[in-house]
Amino acid sequence: MNLLQKLTACIICTALLPACKDTENANNETEHEAITTVELLYSKNGAAADTLYYDDPDGDGGNPPVQMDSIILDTQTTYTLNIRLLNKTKNPVSDVTPTVVAQGTAHEMFILPAGVPITVNRTDKDASGFNLGLNSIWITGNTAATGTVRFKLMHKPVIKGPNDSPDKGHSDVDITLPVKLK
């Protein structure tokens, strides 16, 4: 093999290496595990957490969700919310949350209330100091109301910034739950 052939072979091999990522590596941005269930763990004033669910065990398409809880909150109250993401298509059930946290610089959970006076402050950050959004503080207004809250987990490798739109990237989760302030 002459020098030009060796150089060409080296360039081709180098170009192909990134396509051969280890699929078991949590930082592999090409691996996308299904998220079938979203657990919402709410607590107020240090009390025990209530758990609400959005559960669609067969994932997108197919059958409709088997559980979609309503969020019922008191007015003029501060809540802590922690979100857990599960894949129920695996046996045993797989907790996807640690993978999303490990890939935090490529993920962001948006929490979008509509029709209800709720202020959401996301409290967790990724390694770059940008919002991750799996943990938050909710402050409810002083007016009873009915509306919705949309939870939208966006996957955006390489393009995540400090003030992104909820439409930047592609969604790994996009659910809307009814909410009532009483």
C-alpha positions as CSV (number, residue, x, y, z in Angstrom):
1,M,0.0,0.0,0.0
2,N,1.5,3.4,-0.9
3,L,1.4,6.4,1.3
4,L,-1.7,7.9,-0.3
5,Q,-3.7,4.7,0.1
6,K,-2.7,4.5,3.7
7,L,-3.7,8.1,4.4
8,T,-7.1,7.5,2.6
9,A,-7.7,4.4,4.7
10,C,-6.8,6.2,7.9
11,I,-9.2,9.1,7.1
12,I,-12.1,6.7,6.3
13,C,-11.5,4.8,9.5
14,T,-11.4,8.0,11.5
15,A,-14.7,9.3,9.9
16,L,-16.5,6.0,10.7
17,L,-15.4,5.8,14.4
18,P,-18.0,8.1,15.8
19,A,-20.8,6.0,14.3
20,C,-19.7,3.1,16.5
21,K,-20.6,4.4,19.9
22,D,-21.1,2.0,22.8
23,T,-24.9,1.6,23.3
24,E,-24.4,0.7,26.9
25,N,-22.8,4.1,27.7
26,A,-25.2,6.4,29.5
27,N,-23.6,9.4,27.7
28,N,-24.3,7.9,24.3
29,E,-26.6,10.6,22.8
30,T,-27.8,8.2,20.0
31,E,-29.4,5.8,22.5
32,H,-33.1,6.6,23.2
33,E,-34.8,4.4,25.7
34,A,-38.6,4.7,25.7
35,I,-40.3,6.7,28.4
36,T,-43.7,5.1,29.1
37,T,-44.4,6.5,32.6
38,V,-44.0,9.8,34.3
39,E,-44.2,9.9,38.1
40,L,-44.8,13.3,39.7
41,L,-43.8,13.3,43.4
42,Y,-45.4,16.4,45.1
43,S,-44.8,17.6,48.6
44,K,-45.8,20.7,50.5
45,N,-44.4,22.1,53.8
46,G,-42.2,19.0,54.3
47,A,-45.2,16.7,54.3
48,A,-45.0,13.2,52.8
49,A,-45.0,13.3,49.0
50,D,-48.1,12.5,46.9
51,T,-47.4,10.6,43.7
52,L,-49.3,11.2,40.5
53,Y,-48.9,9.2,37.3
54,Y,-49.1,9.4,33.6
55,D,-48.8,5.8,32.5
56,D,-48.8,4.5,28.9
57,P,-47.2,1.1,29.3
58,D,-47.0,0.4,25.5
59,G,-45.5,3.8,24.7
60,D,-46.5,6.1,21.9
61,G,-49.2,4.8,19.6
62,G,-51.1,1.6,20.3
63,N,-53.3,1.7,23.3
64,P,-54.2,5.0,25.1
65,P,-52.7,5.7,28.5
66,V,-54.0,3.5,31.3
67,Q,-53.6,6.2,33.9
68,M,-53.5,10.0,33.7
69,D,-54.0,11.5,37.1
70,S,-55.3,15.0,37.7
71,I,-53.1,17.5,39.6
72,I,-55.1,19.0,42.5
73,L,-53.3,21.7,44.5
74,D,-54.2,24.2,47.2
75,T,-54.1,27.9,46.4
76,Q,-51.4,30.1,48.0
77,T,-49.2,27.1,48.6
78,T,-45.6,26.2,47.8
79,Y,-45.0,22.7,46.5
80,T,-41.8,20.7,45.7
81,L,-42.0,18.5,42.6
82,N,-39.6,15.7,41.6
83,I,-40.1,13.9,38.3
84,R,-39.2,10.3,37.7
85,L,-39.2,8.7,34.2
86,L,-39.8,5.0,33.7
87,N,-39.7,2.5,30.8
88,K,-42.3,-0.2,31.4
89,T,-41.7,-2.0,28.1
90,K,-38.7,-3.6,29.9
91,N,-38.9,-6.4,32.4
92,P,-37.9,-5.4,35.1
93,V,-39.1,-1.8,34.7
94,S,-36.2,0.5,33.8
95,D,-35.8,3.9,35.6
96,V,-34.7,6.3,32.8
97,T,-34.2,9.2,35.1
98,P,-30.5,8.6,35.8
99,T,-29.8,8.4,32.1
100,V,-31.6,11.7,31.5
101,V,-29.6,13.3,34.4
102,A,-26.3,11.9,33.0
103,Q,-27.2,13.3,29.6
104,G,-28.4,16.6,31.2
105,T,-26.5,18.8,28.8
106,A,-28.7,17.4,26.1
107,H,-32.1,17.4,27.9
108,E,-34.5,19.9,29.4
109,M,-37.9,19.4,31.0
110,F,-40.3,22.3,30.4
111,I,-43.3,22.6,32.7
112,L,-45.9,24.8,31.1
113,P,-49.1,25.7,33.2
114,A,-52.1,27.1,31.2
115,G,-55.2,28.6,32.7
116,V,-54.0,28.4,36.3
117,P,-51.9,30.8,38.4
118,I,-48.9,28.6,39.0
119,T,-45.3,29.9,39.0
120,V,-42.7,27.1,38.3
121,N,-39.1,27.5,39.3
122,R,-36.9,24.7,38.0
123,T,-34.3,24.0,40.7
124,D,-31.9,21.4,39.1
125,K,-29.1,22.2,36.6
126,D,-27.1,20.3,34.1
127,A,-23.2,20.2,34.1
128,S,-23.2,23.4,32.1
129,G,-25.4,25.2,34.7
130,F,-28.5,25.2,32.4
131,N,-31.9,24.2,33.6
132,L,-32.7,20.4,33.7
133,G,-36.2,20.7,35.1
134,L,-36.8,17.3,36.8
135,N,-36.9,19.1,40.2
136,S,-38.9,22.3,40.7
137,I,-40.7,24.5,43.2
138,W,-44.3,25.4,42.3
139,I,-46.1,28.4,43.9
140,T,-49.8,28.5,43.4
141,G,-51.8,31.8,43.2
142,N,-54.6,32.9,45.4
143,T,-57.4,32.1,42.9
144,A,-59.2,28.8,42.4
145,A,-58.9,27.8,38.8
146,T,-58.9,24.8,36.4
147,G,-56.5,24.4,33.6
148,T,-53.6,22.1,32.4
149,V,-49.9,21.6,32.9
150,R,-47.8,20.4,30.0
151,F,-44.6,18.4,30.7
152,K,-42.3,18.5,27.7
153,L,-38.9,16.8,27.9
154,M,-36.8,18.0,25.0
155,H,-33.8,16.2,23.7
156,K,-31.3,18.7,22.2
157,P,-27.7,17.4,22.0
158,V,-25.1,20.1,21.1
159,I,-27.8,22.8,20.7
160,K,-28.9,23.3,24.4
161,G,-28.6,26.9,25.6
162,P,-29.5,28.9,28.7
163,N,-32.9,30.3,27.5
164,D,-34.2,27.8,25.0
165,S,-37.7,27.6,23.7
166,P,-39.8,24.5,24.6
167,D,-39.8,23.7,20.9
168,K,-36.0,23.5,20.4
169,G,-34.9,19.9,19.8
170,H,-37.2,16.9,19.7
171,S,-39.5,15.7,22.5
172,D,-38.8,12.5,24.5
173,V,-42.0,13.2,26.5
174,D,-44.9,15.5,25.7
175,I,-47.9,15.1,28.0
176,T,-50.6,17.4,29.3
177,L,-52.4,16.8,32.6
178,P,-55.5,18.5,34.0
179,V,-54.8,20.7,37.0
180,K,-57.2,22.2,39.6
181,L,-56.4,24.8,42.2
182,K,-58.8,24.7,45.1
